[in-house]
Amino acid sequence: MKPTHRTAVPLAAGLFVLAAFAATATPATAQVEARAAAGRAVLTNLDHGRTVSVATGDTVEVRLTAYRDGHVTWKWTAPDTDTPDVLRKTAGSTLPNGDARADLHVDGVGTATATVSATRSCVPDPGYACPAVVLPWKVTVEVK
């Protein structure tokens, strides 16, 4: 029987992942606004930190994709909103592969602001460890 070796992911690797997430998570605001213009805003991993404007009656779709990095998989929690009277969650789930989805209906009247958020966390392969970080994902939704 072979001995099992546990390998810890160095802190530097965790910081690299965090820096890479921050560096790639901000598409041009015009792209987000263009997707919202059709009565439906589709938000992805890259929309973290953005603000999107929608109108009452629109739909906000959140589609977060898990990914592998070396010996770990970064999985998502189901997206949710902090203001259910403005953004009503009509569907939401996590998938076995770590992806997460949510559909939100814009019920707000007048000008209102809501936040949609989820967190990304690490699941290691057997014999490996994750950095001690949980990474948030957040988008501000303005109803006009």
Steps between C-alpha positions, in 0.01 A plus 500: 500500500642838398522775762266795445664839473299808576600803302388843616437771246738780593358834606665658196291277272184610678598863463577440132151357448349800678704744291411316179130514590519874567693565179255314273169573668413838352369521142418835349185654644369545146493121454291447813267786405459359147394161636249673730352710220291212361287461816731231631834540675725193495770517767807273509821453699651799320232744619625505861506856634286645220178699510226421251185703433172321435133592480198367688389176334849406377672173583845469654669166428809404698720228348813428705746239374722286723854426388803287584835644596765234552372256763202706614156588364349842569124455553221756548214542745157575352469871421253696710379854543497724806176670392236241403230768466707656217654185347282193553687171463292272277759221467842419638725202545849361512606222268713195588795642302500818716318736263221715644194655340225742599216677325372821654194699395520877539195597708632834626306812414673834462870529575635225725832327551554133580804280532535152355775295662656156524824359635763282341685246711760234444450122499833312493582172335577219748839559660503874428396807692340830409608852584298639790298743289138537400459738208186710465321584177272802500309711247294809575171518312336839455130498411400812308 
